[in-house]
Every structure is written in C-alpha cells, then in structure tokens.
C-alpha cells in the first residue's frame, strides 16, 4: 500500500525511480523494491523524499493528500460564519475592531465553536462585547 502510493507520488512529480533512488542514496533496484514492497518501508527515507523531492508524505502514509487532510480539519462554513458575525457586529455597533484583534477573535471563537460545528450567537456577542 505504501509502495503503490509512493509510486503514484513519483509519477505525479514526473520523476524516475533513478531520481528517487539517488535522492535516498540507494540503487534503482533497491528503490524498486520499496515501491513493490519487497523490502520494509523506511520512514526516514520517505521523509528525505518529502524534503528533497516534494513527495506528499500524508498521501503516502494515509492515502489522503495533505490538501484533503487540511480541508477536513477546517470547517470553512463555521469559519466564514464567525468572520461575518464579527464583521456585522462591528458595523452595527459602530465599533472598529483592529484587524489583528479580529484575527485573534476569529481564532479563539473558532476553537470554542468547532466542537459544536455551529456559530453560537451568544458566545460571539459576549466575546465581542469584551473586546469592545
């Protein structure tokens, strides 16, 4: 499973087995053995390929690209809802919140509301009153 995904990454990057073998200081046949999983997978070699060749380590290890993992970790609808709540409150109250405070508020409120996966209007309002 790791070997197939490593081969997928190598092809995605347009590289040869020789290229990857040189990057981790082994021969091409040794590298081919990694892709075919005839030899145990060595994590330190994978890390080297990530650093030197741009291999997506998350994809090789999990089958999900780094972009997919990051996208799953952030609920963009919640993020946008909180941001719009801050923006709308600022306009309706006539209170300017400096951008750096808006970003800090967004981070704190997102952390608080992420487990519920919804904007808690009361928490949002209370936090904004404290900042103002």
The first five atom37 places (N, CA, C, CB, O) and aatype in JSON, in Angstrom:
{
  "aatype": [20, 20, 20, 20, 20, 20, 20, 20, 20, 20, 20, 20, 20, 20, 20, 20, 20, 20, 20, 20, 20, 20, 20, 20, 20, 20, 20, 20, 20, 20, 20, 20, 20, 20, 20, 20, 20, 20, 20, 20, 20, 20, 20, 20, 20, 20, 20, 20, 20, 20, 20, 20, 20, 20, 20, 20, 20, 20, 20, 20, 20, 20, 20, 20, 20, 20, 20, 20, 20, 20, 20, 20, 20, 20, 20, 20, 20, 20, 20, 20, 20, 20, 20, 20, 20, 20, 20, 20, 20, 20, 20, 20, 20, 20, 20, 20, 20, 20, 20, 20, 20, 20, 20, 20, 20, 20, 20, 20, 20, 20, 20, 20, 20, 20, 20, 20, 20, 20, 20, 20, 20, 20, 20, 20, 20, 20, 20, 20, 20, 20, 20, 20],
  "atom_mask": [
    [1, 1, 1, 1, 1],
    [1, 1, 1, 1, 1],
    [1, 1, 1, 1, 1],
    [1, 1, 1, 1, 1],
    [1, 1, 1, 1, 1],
    [1, 1, 1, 1, 1],
    [1, 1, 1, 1, 1],
    [1, 1, 1, 1, 1],
    [1, 1, 1, 1, 1],
    [1, 1, 1, 1, 1],
    [1, 1, 1, 1, 1],
    [1, 1, 1, 1, 1],
    [1, 1, 1, 1, 1],
    [1, 1, 1, 1, 1],
    [1, 1, 1, 1, 1],
    [1, 1, 1, 1, 1],
    [1, 1, 1, 1, 1],
    [1, 1, 1, 1, 1],
    [1, 1, 1, 1, 1],
    [1, 1, 1, 1, 1],
    [1, 1, 1, 1, 1],
    [1, 1, 1, 1, 1],
    [1, 1, 1, 1, 1],
    [1, 1, 1, 1, 1],
    [1, 1, 1, 1, 1],
    [1, 1, 1, 1, 1],
    [1, 1, 1, 1, 1],
    [1, 1, 1, 1, 1],
    [1, 1, 1, 1, 1],
    [1, 1, 1, 1, 1],
    [1, 1, 1, 1, 1],
    [1, 1, 1, 1, 1],
    [1, 1, 1, 1, 1],
    [1, 1, 1, 1, 1],
    [1, 1, 1, 1, 1],
    [1, 1, 1, 1, 1],
    [1, 1, 1, 1, 1],
    [1, 1, 1, 1, 1],
    [1, 1, 1, 1, 1],
    [1, 1, 1, 1, 1],
    [1, 1, 1, 1, 1],
    [1, 1, 1, 1, 1],
    [1, 1, 1, 1, 1],
    [1, 1, 1, 1, 1],
    [1, 1, 1, 1, 1],
    [1, 1, 1, 1, 1],
    [1, 1, 1, 1, 1],
    [1, 1, 1, 1, 1],
    [1, 1, 1, 1, 1],
    [1, 1, 1, 1, 1],
    [1, 1, 1, 1, 1],
    [1, 1, 1, 1, 1],
    [1, 1, 1, 1, 1],
    [1, 1, 1, 1, 1],
    [1, 1, 1, 1, 1],
    [1, 1, 1, 1, 1],
    [1, 1, 1, 1, 1],
    [1, 1, 1, 1, 1],
    [1, 1, 1, 1, 1],
    [1, 1, 1, 1, 1],
    [1, 1, 1, 1, 1],
    [1, 1, 1, 1, 1],
    [1, 1, 1, 1, 1],
    [1, 1, 1, 1, 1],
    [1, 1, 1, 1, 1],
    [1, 1, 1, 1, 1],
    [1, 1, 1, 1, 1],
    [1, 1, 1, 1, 1],
    [1, 1, 1, 1, 1],
    [1, 1, 1, 1, 1],
    [1, 1, 1, 1, 1],
    [1, 1, 1, 1, 1],
    [1, 1, 1, 1, 1],
    [1, 1, 1, 1, 1],
    [1, 1, 1, 1, 1],
    [1, 1, 1, 1, 1],
    [1, 1, 1, 1, 1],
    [1, 1, 1, 1, 1],
    [1, 1, 1, 1, 1],
    [1, 1, 1, 1, 1],
    [1, 1, 1, 1, 1],
    [1, 1, 1, 1, 1],
    [1, 1, 1, 1, 1],
    [1, 1, 1, 1, 1],
    [1, 1, 1, 1, 1],
    [1, 1, 1, 1, 1],
    [1, 1, 1, 1, 1],
    [1, 1, 1, 1, 1],
    [1, 1, 1, 1, 1],
    [1, 1, 1, 1, 1],
    [1, 1, 1, 1, 1],
    [1, 1, 1, 1, 1],
    [1, 1, 1, 1, 1],
    [1, 1, 1, 1, 1],
    [1, 1, 1, 1, 1],
    [1, 1, 1, 1, 1],
    [1, 1, 1, 1, 1],
    [1, 1, 1, 1, 1],
    [1, 1, 1, 1, 1],
    [1, 1, 1, 1, 1],
    [1, 1, 1, 1, 1],
    [1, 1, 1, 1, 1],
    [1, 1, 1, 1, 1],
    [1, 1, 1, 1, 1],
    [1, 1, 1, 1, 1],
    [1, 1, 1, 1, 1],
    [1, 1, 1, 1, 1],
    [1, 1, 1, 1, 1],
    [1, 1, 1, 1, 1],
    [1, 1, 1, 1, 1],
    [1, 1, 1, 1, 1],
    [1, 1, 1, 1, 1],
    [1, 1, 1, 1, 1],
    [1, 1, 1, 1, 1],
    [1, 1, 1, 1, 1],
    [1, 1, 1, 1, 1],
    [1, 1, 1, 1, 1],
    [1, 1, 1, 1, 1],
    [1, 1, 1, 1, 1],
    [1, 1, 1, 1, 1],
    [1, 1, 1, 1, 1],
    [1, 1, 1, 1, 1],
    [1, 1, 1, 1, 1],
    [1, 1, 1, 1, 1],
    [1, 1, 1, 1, 1],
    [1, 1, 1, 1, 1],
    [1, 1, 1, 1, 1],
    [1, 1, 1, 1, 1],
    [1, 1, 1, 1, 1],
    [1, 1, 1, 1, 1],
    [1, 1, 1, 1, 1],
    [1, 1, 1, 1, 1]
  ],
  "atom_positions": [
    [[0.82, -1.19, 0.0], [0.0, 0.0, 0.0], [0.86, 1.26, 0.0], [-0.93, -0.01, 1.2], [0.61, 2.18, -0.78]],
    [[1.91, 1.32, 0.87], [2.79, 2.48, 0.86], [3.56, 2.56, -0.46], [3.78, 2.42, 2.05], [3.74, 3.64, -1.02]],
    [[3.99, 1.42, -0.94], [4.77, 1.37, -2.17], [4.0, 1.9, -3.37], [5.22, -0.03, -2.44], [4.54, 2.65, -4.19]],
    [[2.73, 1.51, -3.48], [1.91, 1.98, -4.59], [1.72, 3.49, -4.52], [0.54, 1.28, -4.59], [1.82, 4.18, -5.54]],
    [[1.46, 4.0, -3.33], [1.26, 5.44, -3.18], [2.57, 6.21, -3.4], [0.69, 5.76, -1.79], [2.55, 7.32, -3.93]],
    [[3.69, 5.61, -3.01], [4.98, 6.24, -3.28], [5.21, 6.31, -4.79], [6.12, 5.46, -2.59], [5.69, 7.32, -5.31]],
    [[4.86, 5.25, -5.5], [4.99, 5.25, -6.97], [4.04, 6.29, -7.57], [4.67, 3.83, -7.55], [4.41, 6.98, -8.52]],
    [[2.84, 6.4, -7.03], [1.89, 7.43, -7.5], [2.5, 8.82, -7.37], [0.56, 7.35, -6.71], [2.41, 9.64, -8.29]],
    [[3.11, 9.08, -6.23], [3.73, 10.39, -5.99], [4.88, 10.64, -6.95], [4.22, 10.49, -4.54], [5.03, 11.73, -7.48]],
    [[5.7, 9.62, -7.16], [6.84, 9.76, -8.07], [6.35, 10.11, -9.47], [7.67, 8.45, -8.11], [6.9, 11.0, -10.12]],
    [[5.3, 9.42, -9.93], [4.75, 9.72, -11.25], [4.11, 11.11, -11.28], [3.72, 8.65, -11.66], [4.26, 11.83, -12.26]],
    [[3.4, 11.48, -10.21], [2.78, 12.82, -10.15], [3.83, 13.9, -10.31], [2.03, 13.01, -8.84], [3.59, 14.92, -10.95]],
    [[4.99, 13.67, -9.72], [6.07, 14.65, -9.76], [6.91, 14.55, -11.04], [6.97, 14.47, -8.56], [7.81, 15.35, -11.26]],
    [[6.59, 13.56, -11.88], [7.31, 13.4, -13.14], [8.74, 12.94, -12.96], [7.3, 14.69, -13.88], [9.62, 13.3, -13.75]],
    [[8.99, 12.15, -11.94], [10.34, 11.7, -11.63], [10.49, 10.21, -11.94], [10.69, 11.98, -10.15], [9.5, 9.49, -12.03]],
    [[11.72, 9.78, -12.09], [12.01, 8.37, -12.36], [12.39, 7.66, -11.07], [13.14, 8.23, -13.41], [12.67, 8.28, -10.04]],
    [[12.39, 6.33, -11.15], [12.87, 5.57, -9.99], [14.33, 5.9, -9.72], [12.7, 4.04, -10.23], [14.75, 5.96, -8.57]],
    [[15.12, 6.12, -10.78], [16.53, 6.5, -10.6], [16.65, 7.81, -9.82], [17.23, 6.64, -11.97], [17.51, 7.95, -8.95]],
    [[15.79, 8.78, -10.15], [15.82, 10.08, -9.45], [15.6, 9.89, -7.96], [14.76, 11.04, -10.03], [16.34, 10.41, -7.13]],
    [[14.56, 9.14, -7.62], [14.24, 8.93, -6.2], [15.3, 8.08, -5.52], [12.86, 8.27, -6.06], [15.64, 8.32, -4.36]],
    [[15.83, 7.09, -6.23], [16.88, 6.25, -5.65], [18.11, 7.09, -5.28], [17.28, 5.13, -6.64], [18.68, 6.94, -4.2]],
    [[18.5, 7.98, -6.19], [19.65, 8.86, -5.91], [19.35, 9.76, -4.7], [19.99, 9.73, -7.15], [20.23, 10.0, -3.87]],
    [[18.14, 10.26, -4.61], [17.78, 11.17, -3.51], [17.93, 10.5, -2.14], [16.35, 11.68, -3.69], [18.21, 11.17, -1.15]],
    [[17.73, 9.19, -2.09], [17.83, 8.5, -0.79], [19.05, 7.57, -0.73], [16.55, 7.69, -0.52], [19.15, 6.71, 0.14]],
    [[19.97, 7.78, -1.68], [21.28, 7.1, -1.67], [21.18, 5.58, -1.71], [22.06, 7.5, -0.45], [21.86, 4.88, -0.96]],
    [[20.34, 5.07, -2.59], [20.27, 3.63, -2.83], [20.24, 3.42, -4.35], [19.01, 2.98, -2.13], [20.06, 4.36, -5.11]],
    [[20.41, 2.18, -4.77], [20.34, 1.87, -6.18], [18.9, 1.83, -6.68], [21.03, 0.55, -6.47], [17.96, 1.77, -5.88]],
    [[18.74, 1.86, -8.01], [17.41, 1.84, -8.58], [16.66, 0.55, -8.23], [17.49, 2.01, -10.09], [15.46, 0.59, -7.95]],
    [[17.35, -0.58, -8.23], [16.66, -1.83, -7.91], [16.23, -1.85, -6.44], [17.57, -3.03, -8.2], [15.18, -2.4, -6.12]],
    [[17.02, -1.24, -5.57], [16.62, -1.13, -4.17], [15.4, -0.26, -4.02], [17.77, -0.57, -3.33], [14.5, -0.55, -3.22]],
    [[15.37, 0.82, -4.8], [14.2, 1.69, -4.75], [12.97, 0.96, -5.3], [14.45, 2.99, -5.55], [11.88, 1.05, -4.74]],
    [[13.16, 0.23, -6.39], [12.04, -0.53, -6.98], [11.49, -1.52, -5.96], [12.5, -1.28, -8.27], [10.29, -1.78, -5.94]],
    [[12.36, -2.07, -5.13], [11.91, -2.99, -4.08], [11.04, -2.28, -3.04], [13.12, -3.64, -3.39], [10.14, -2.9, -2.47]],
    [[11.3, -0.99, -2.8], [10.45, -0.22, -1.9], [9.05, -0.06, -2.49], [11.07, 1.17, -1.61], [8.04, -0.27, -1.82]],
    [[9.0, 0.32, -3.77], [7.71, 0.53, -4.42], [6.91, -0.77, -4.54], [7.91, 1.13, -5.81], [5.68, -0.76, -4.45]],
    [[7.61, -1.87, -4.74], [6.91, -3.16, -4.86], [6.69, -3.82, -3.5], [7.7, -4.1, -5.78], [6.09, -4.89, -3.4]],
    [[7.18, -3.16, -2.46], [7.03, -3.62, -1.08], [7.68, -4.98, -0.82], [5.57, -3.68, -0.72], [7.19, -5.77, -0.02]],
    [[8.79, -5.23, -1.52], [9.55, -6.46, -1.27], [10.5, -6.27, -0.09], [10.34, -6.86, -2.52], [11.0, -7.24, 0.47]],
    [[10.75, -5.02, 0.27], [11.58, -4.72, 1.44], [10.77, -3.82, 2.37], [12.94, -4.03, 1.02], [9.87, -3.1, 1.91]],
    [[11.07, -3.84, 3.66], [10.32, -3.0, 4.6], [10.44, -1.52, 4.26], [10.81, -3.24, 6.03], [11.48, -1.05, 3.79]],
    [[9.38, -0.83, 4.49], [9.31, 0.61, 4.22], [10.1, 1.34, 5.29], [7.84, 1.11, 4.16], [9.95, 1.04, 6.48]],
    [[10.92, 2.29, 4.9], [11.77, 3.04, 5.82], [11.28, 4.48, 5.89], [13.27, 2.99, 5.38], [11.39, 5.23, 4.91]],
    [[10.73, 4.88, 7.04], [10.15, 6.2, 7.19], [11.18, 7.32, 7.0], [9.51, 6.33, 8.56], [10.84, 8.37, 6.47]],
    [[12.4, 7.1, 7.43], [13.41, 8.16, 7.27], [13.67, 8.44, 5.79], [14.74, 7.76, 7.97], [13.94, 9.58, 5.42]],
    [[13.61, 7.43, 4.96], [13.78, 7.65, 3.52], [12.59, 8.41, 2.95], [13.94, 6.3, 2.78], [12.76, 9.27, 2.08]],
    [[11.41, 8.11, 3.44], [10.22, 8.85, 2.98], [10.34, 10.32, 3.35], [8.93, 8.25, 3.58], [10.04, 11.19, 2.53]],
    [[10.77, 10.61, 4.56], [10.94, 11.99, 4.99], [11.94, 12.7, 4.09], [11.4, 12.05, 6.47], [11.73, 13.86, 3.7]],
    [[13.03, 12.03, 3.75], [14.02, 12.61, 2.84], [13.38, 12.92, 1.49], [15.22, 11.66, 2.66], [13.63, 13.99, 0.92]],
    [[12.56, 12.01, 0.97], [11.9, 12.26, -0.32], [10.92, 13.43, -0.21], [11.15, 11.0, -0.8], [10.73, 14.18, -1.17]],
    [[10.3, 13.58, 0.94], [9.41, 14.73, 1.14], [10.19, 16.03, 1.13], [8.65, 14.59, 2.46], [9.76, 17.02, 0.52]],
    [[11.32, 16.03, 1.8], [12.13, 17.25, 1.91], [12.83, 17.6, 0.6], [13.15, 17.1, 3.01], [12.92, 18.77, 0.24]],
    [[13.34, 16.6, -0.1], [14.16, 16.88, -1.28], [13.39, 16.81, -2.6], [15.31, 15.93, -1.34], [13.76, 17.49, -3.56]],
    [[12.34, 16.01, -2.66], [11.66, 15.79, -3.93], [10.22, 16.29, -3.95], [11.67, 14.33, -4.25], [9.58, 16.29, -5.01]],
    [[9.7, 16.71, -2.81], [8.34, 17.23, -2.77], [7.26, 16.17, -2.66], [8.09, 18.04, -3.97], [6.1, 16.43, -2.98]],
    [[7.63, 14.98, -2.2], [6.65, 13.91, -2.02], [5.66, 14.31, -0.94], [7.34, 12.56, -1.67], [6.07, 14.8, 0.12]],
    [[4.37, 14.12, -1.19], [3.33, 14.4, -0.21], [3.31, 13.25, 0.8], [1.92, 14.6, -0.89], [2.75, 12.19, 0.53]],
    [[3.93, 13.48, 1.95], [4.07, 12.43, 2.96], [2.73, 11.92, 3.46], [4.88, 12.94, 4.12], [2.55, 10.72, 3.68]],
    [[1.77, 12.84, 3.65], [0.45, 12.43, 4.12], [-0.2, 11.45, 3.15], [-0.46, 13.64, 4.33], [-0.82, 10.47, 3.56]],
    [[-0.05, 11.73, 1.85], [-0.65, 10.85, 0.86], [-0.03, 9.45, 0.93], [-0.49, 11.44, -0.55], [-0.74, 8.45, 0.94]],
    [[1.29, 9.39, 0.99], [1.95, 8.09, 1.03], [1.54, 7.32, 2.28], [3.48, 8.25, 0.98], [1.32, 6.11, 2.21]],
    [[1.44, 7.99, 3.41], [1.12, 7.31, 4.67], [-0.35, 6.98, 4.84], [1.57, 8.15, 5.82], [-0.7, 5.95, 5.42]],
    [[-1.24, 7.86, 4.34], [-2.66, 7.69, 4.65], [-3.55, 7.47, 3.43], [-3.15, 8.88, 5.39], [-4.68, 7.0, 3.56]],
    [[-3.05, 7.81, 2.26], [-3.9, 7.74, 1.07], [-4.7, 9.01, 0.83], [-4.84, 6.57, 1.17], [-5.44, 9.1, -0.15]],
    [[-4.56, 9.99, 1.72], [-5.23, 11.29, 1.56], [-4.15, 12.34, 1.39], [-6.16, 11.62, 2.78], [-3.15, 12.34, 2.11]],
    [[-4.36, 13.24, 0.44], [-3.37, 14.29, 0.22], [-3.35, 15.26, 1.4], [-3.65, 15.05, -1.1], [-4.31, 15.34, 2.17]],
    [[-2.26, 15.98, 1.52], [-2.16, 16.99, 2.57], [-3.3, 17.98, 2.44], [-0.8, 17.72, 2.5], [-3.89, 18.39, 3.44]],
    [[-3.62, 18.38, 1.21], [-4.72, 19.34, 0.99], [-6.05, 18.77, 1.5], [-4.84, 19.68, -0.51], [-6.84, 19.51, 2.09]],
    [[-6.3, 17.49, 1.29], [-7.54, 16.88, 1.78], [-7.58, 16.87, 3.3], [-7.68, 15.45, 1.24], [-8.62, 17.14, 3.9]],
    [[-6.44, 16.55, 3.92], [-6.38, 16.49, 5.38], [-6.64, 17.87, 5.97], [-5.02, 15.95, 5.86], [-7.4, 18.0, 6.93]],
    [[-6.0, 18.89, 5.41], [-6.18, 20.26, 5.91], [-7.62, 20.7, 5.72], [-5.22, 21.24, 5.2], [-8.22, 21.28, 6.62]],
    [[-8.18, 20.44, 4.56], [-9.57, 20.85, 4.28], [-10.54, 20.19, 5.24], [-9.95, 20.5, 2.83], [-11.53, 20.8, 5.63]],
    [[-10.27, 18.95, 5.63], [-11.16, 18.26, 6.56], [-11.04, 18.83, 7.96], [-10.85, 16.78, 6.57], [-11.98, 18.74, 8.75]],
    [[-9.92, 19.39, 8.28], [-9.71, 19.89, 9.63], [-10.33, 21.26, 9.86], [-8.25, 19.94, 9.93], [-10.54, 21.66, 11.01]],
    [[-10.61, 21.97, 8.8], [-11.18, 23.31, 8.94], [-12.6, 23.31, 8.41], [-10.31, 24.37, 8.21], [-12.84, 22.96, 7.25]],
    [[-13.53, 23.69, 9.23], [-14.92, 23.83, 8.81], [-15.07, 25.25, 8.28], [-15.93, 23.53, 10.0], [-15.26, 26.2, 9.04]],
    [[-14.97, 25.37, 6.96], [-14.96, 26.7, 6.34], [-16.28, 27.44, 6.51], [-14.63, 26.58, 4.87], [-16.3, 28.66, 6.57]],
    [[-17.38, 26.72, 6.59], [-18.67, 27.38, 6.81], [-18.7, 28.02, 8.2], [-19.84, 26.38, 6.66], [-19.18, 29.15, 8.36]],
    [[-18.2, 27.31, 9.18], [-18.13, 27.86, 10.54], [-17.19, 29.06, 10.56], [-17.68, 26.78, 11.54], [-17.5, 30.1, 11.14]],
    [[-16.04, 28.9, 9.95], [-15.05, 29.97, 9.88], [-15.66, 31.24, 9.28], [-13.82, 29.52, 9.05], [-15.52, 32.33, 9.83]],
    [[-16.34, 31.07, 8.15], [-16.96, 32.22, 7.48], [-18.1, 32.81, 8.32], [-17.5, 31.8, 6.1], [-18.25, 34.02, 8.38]],
    [[-18.88, 31.95, 8.98], [-19.97, 32.44, 9.82], [-19.47, 33.29, 10.97], [-20.77, 31.27, 10.36], [-20.06, 34.33, 11.29]],
    [[-18.38, 32.86, 11.58], [-17.79, 33.64, 12.68], [-17.25, 34.96, 12.14], [-16.67, 32.84, 13.39], [-17.47, 36.02, 12.73]],
    [[-16.53, 34.88, 11.03], [-15.96, 36.1, 10.43], [-17.06, 37.11, 10.1], [-15.16, 35.75, 9.16], [-16.93, 38.3, 10.38]],
    [[-18.14, 36.62, 9.5], [-19.24, 37.52, 9.14], [-19.92, 38.07, 10.4], [-20.27, 36.78, 8.25], [-20.34, 39.23, 10.43]],
    [[-20.02, 37.26, 11.44], [-20.58, 37.73, 12.7], [-19.76, 38.86, 13.29], [-20.67, 36.58, 13.69], [-20.32, 39.85, 13.77]],
    [[-18.45, 38.72, 13.27], [-17.56, 39.78, 13.76], [-17.74, 41.03, 12.91], [-16.08, 39.31, 13.74], [-17.88, 42.14, 13.45]],
    [[-17.73, 40.87, 11.61], [-17.86, 41.99, 10.69], [-19.2, 42.72, 10.89], [-17.74, 41.5, 9.23], [-19.24, 43.94, 11.01]],
    [[-20.28, 41.96, 10.92], [-21.62, 42.56, 11.06], [-21.79, 43.24, 12.41], [-22.7, 41.49, 10.89], [-22.4, 44.31, 12.49]],
    [[-21.26, 42.65, 13.47], [-21.35, 43.25, 14.79], [-20.58, 44.57, 14.8], [-20.8, 42.3, 15.87], [-21.05, 45.57, 15.35]],
    [[-19.42, 44.58, 14.18], [-18.61, 45.78, 14.13], [-19.36, 46.92, 13.43], [-17.28, 45.5, 13.42], [-19.34, 48.06, 13.89]],
    [[-20.02, 46.6, 12.33], [-20.78, 47.6, 11.58], [-21.99, 48.07, 12.38], [-21.23, 47.04, 10.22], [-22.22, 49.28, 12.51]],
    [[-22.75, 47.12, 12.91], [-23.99, 47.5, 13.61], [-23.73, 48.25, 14.91], [-24.82, 46.27, 13.9], [-24.54, 49.08, 15.32]],
    [[-22.61, 47.96, 15.56], [-22.31, 48.64, 16.82], [-21.53, 49.93, 16.61], [-21.53, 47.71, 17.73], [-21.41, 50.75, 17.52]],
    [[-20.99, 50.1, 15.41], [-20.19, 51.3, 15.13], [-18.83, 51.27, 15.8], [-20.94, 52.53, 15.57], [-18.2, 52.31, 15.98]],
    [[-18.39, 50.08, 16.19], [-17.1, 49.94, 16.86], [-16.1, 49.29, 15.91], [-17.24, 49.1, 18.18], [-16.33, 48.19, 15.4]],
    [[-15.0, 49.98, 15.67], [-13.96, 49.44, 14.81], [-13.08, 48.5, 15.62], [-13.11, 50.58, 14.18], [-12.54, 48.87, 16.66]],
    [[-12.94, 47.29, 15.14], [-12.03, 46.33, 15.77], [-10.81, 46.23, 14.86], [-12.72, 44.92, 16.0], [-10.94, 45.89, 13.69]],
    [[-9.62, 46.52, 15.39], [-8.41, 46.43, 14.56], [-8.27, 45.03, 13.95], [-7.15, 46.79, 15.39], [-8.64, 44.05, 14.58]],
    [[-7.72, 44.94, 12.73], [-7.6, 43.65, 12.05], [-6.9, 42.57, 12.87], [-6.86, 43.84, 10.77], [-7.32, 41.41, 12.84]],
    [[-5.85, 42.94, 13.59], [-5.13, 41.93, 14.37], [-6.01, 41.37, 15.48], [-3.85, 42.53, 14.97], [-5.91, 40.19, 15.82]],
    [[-6.88, 42.2, 16.06], [-7.82, 41.71, 17.08], [-8.92, 40.87, 16.43], [-8.44, 42.9, 17.85], [-9.38, 39.89, 17.03]],
    [[-9.34, 41.24, 15.23], [-10.34, 40.45, 14.53], [-9.82, 39.04, 14.27], [-10.73, 41.12, 13.2], [-10.54, 38.06, 14.46]],
    [[-8.58, 38.94, 13.84], [-7.98, 37.63, 13.56], [-7.85, 36.81, 14.84], [-6.6, 37.8, 12.9], [-8.16, 35.62, 14.84]],
    [[-7.39, 37.45, 15.91], [-7.28, 36.74, 17.19], [-8.65, 36.27, 17.66], [-6.64, 37.65, 18.26], [-8.8, 35.13, 18.11]],
    [[-9.65, 37.13, 17.55], [-11.02, 36.76, 17.92], [-11.51, 35.59, 17.09], [-11.96, 37.96, 17.75], [-12.11, 34.64, 17.61]],
    [[-11.27, 35.65, 15.82], [-11.69, 34.58, 14.92], [-11.08, 33.25, 15.34], [-11.3, 34.91, 13.47], [-11.77, 32.24, 15.39]],
    [[-9.79, 33.26, 15.63], [-9.11, 32.03, 16.06], [-9.72, 31.49, 17.36], [-7.61, 32.28, 16.25], [-10.03, 30.31, 17.47]],
    [[-9.88, 32.37, 18.33], [-10.41, 31.95, 19.63], [-11.84, 31.43, 19.53], [-10.35, 33.1, 20.62], [-12.19, 30.39, 20.1]],
    [[-12.67, 32.16, 18.79], [-14.07, 31.75, 18.65], [-14.19, 30.47, 17.83], [-14.88, 32.86, 18.0], [-15.04, 29.63, 18.11]],
    [[-13.34, 30.31, 16.83], [-13.37, 29.08, 16.04], [-13.02, 27.89, 16.93], [-12.38, 29.16, 14.84], [-13.69, 26.86, 16.88]],
    [[-11.99, 28.03, 17.75], [-11.6, 26.94, 18.65], [-12.75, 26.58, 19.59], [-10.36, 27.32, 19.46], [-13.0, 25.41, 19.86]],
    [[-13.43, 27.6, 20.08], [-14.52, 27.38, 21.01], [-15.72, 26.71, 20.34], [-14.95, 28.69, 21.64], [-16.36, 25.84, 20.93]],
    [[-16.03, 27.11, 19.11], [-17.25, 26.64, 18.44], [-17.04, 25.43, 17.53], [-17.83, 27.76, 17.63], [-18.01, 24.85, 17.04]],
    [[-15.79, 25.04, 17.29], [-15.52, 23.95, 16.35], [-16.13, 22.63, 16.8], [-14.02, 23.78, 16.18], [-16.58, 21.85, 15.96]],
    [[-16.15, 22.38, 18.09], [-16.71, 21.1, 18.55], [-18.21, 21.01, 18.3], [-16.42, 20.91, 20.03], [-18.75, 19.92, 18.08]],
    [[-18.9, 22.15, 18.34], [-20.34, 22.16, 18.09], [-20.67, 22.33, 16.6], [-21.0, 23.28, 18.88], [-21.8, 22.1, 16.18]],
    [[-19.66, 22.73, 15.82], [-19.79, 22.93, 14.38], [-20.92, 23.89, 14.0], [-20.03, 21.61, 13.7], [-21.59, 23.72, 12.99]],
    [[-21.11, 24.9, 14.84], [-22.1, 25.93, 14.53], [-21.7, 27.22, 15.25], [-23.55, 25.49, 14.94], [-20.99, 27.19, 16.25]],
    [[-22.18, 28.34, 14.71], [-21.91, 29.63, 15.33], [-22.86, 29.8, 16.49], [-22.05, 30.8, 14.31], [-24.08, 29.77, 16.32]],
    [[-22.31, 29.99, 17.67], [-23.11, 30.26, 18.87], [-23.21, 31.78, 18.99], [-22.47, 29.6, 20.17], [-22.26, 32.44, 19.4]],
    [[-24.37, 32.32, 18.63], [-24.55, 33.77, 18.58], [-24.28, 34.43, 19.93], [-25.97, 34.11, 18.11], [-23.71, 35.52, 19.99]],
    [[-24.69, 33.79, 21.01], [-24.49, 34.37, 22.33], [-23.01, 34.45, 22.67], [-25.24, 33.55, 23.4], [-22.55, 35.48, 23.17]],
    [[-22.26, 33.39, 22.41], [-20.81, 33.4, 22.67], [-20.12, 34.45, 21.82], [-20.2, 32.01, 22.4], [-19.22, 35.15, 22.28]],
    [[-20.54, 34.54, 20.57], [-19.98, 35.54, 19.67], [-20.23, 36.94, 20.21], [-20.58, 35.39, 18.26], [-19.32, 37.76, 20.29]],
    [[-21.48, 37.21, 20.59], [-21.85, 38.52, 21.12], [-21.08, 38.84, 22.41], [-23.36, 38.56, 21.38], [-20.57, 39.95, 22.56]],
    [[-21.0, 37.88, 23.32], [-20.28, 38.09, 24.59], [-18.81, 38.4, 24.35], [-20.41, 36.85, 25.5], [-18.26, 39.31, 24.97]],
    [[-18.18, 37.66, 23.46], [-16.76, 37.88, 23.16], [-16.53, 39.26, 22.56], [-16.23, 36.8, 22.21], [-15.58, 39.96, 22.91]],
    [[-17.43, 39.65, 21.66], [-17.28, 40.96, 21.03], [-17.49, 42.1, 22.01], [-18.25, 41.09, 19.87], [-16.83, 43.13, 21.93]],
    [[-18.42, 41.92, 22.94], [-18.61, 42.95, 23.97], [-17.37, 43.1, 24.83], [-19.82, 42.61, 24.85], [-17.0, 44.21, 25.21]],
    [[-16.73, 41.96, 25.14], [-15.5, 42.02, 25.94], [-14.38, 42.75, 25.21], [-15.04, 40.61, 26.31], [-13.63, 43.52, 25.81]],
    [[-14.26, 42.51, 23.92], [-13.21, 43.15, 23.13], [-13.46, 44.64, 22.99], [-13.12, 42.5, 21.75], [-12.52, 45.44, 23.02]],
    [[-14.72, 45.01, 22.83], [-15.06, 46.42, 22.64], [-14.8, 47.14, 23.93], [-16.54, 46.61, 22.19], [-15.01, 48.35, 24.02]]
  ]
}
